[in-house]
Amino acid sequence: MSDDILLEMAASDGKRKLIRIPLRLLGTDGPEVIRRLKAAGVSIAPGADDLVLMCLTDQVSRLSS
């Protein structure tokens, strides 16, 4: 298994953008994960940070099993 999660998103100009997040951050530093996603241009609704982290964690656990 890789040490990173690689997310693909569509940028506002229509181009695909890849975001690489270290898996260790997902389990230990949720606020840093959210900061990196937002810095990459991902829109997260106010108050939805925990939900986003939960969905990412769930997706990683499904892929690793």
Secondary structure, DSSP 4 states (H G I P E B T S, - for coil): --SEEEEEEE-TTS-EEEEEEEHHHHHH-HHHHHHHHHHTT----TT-HHHHHHHHHHHHHHHH-
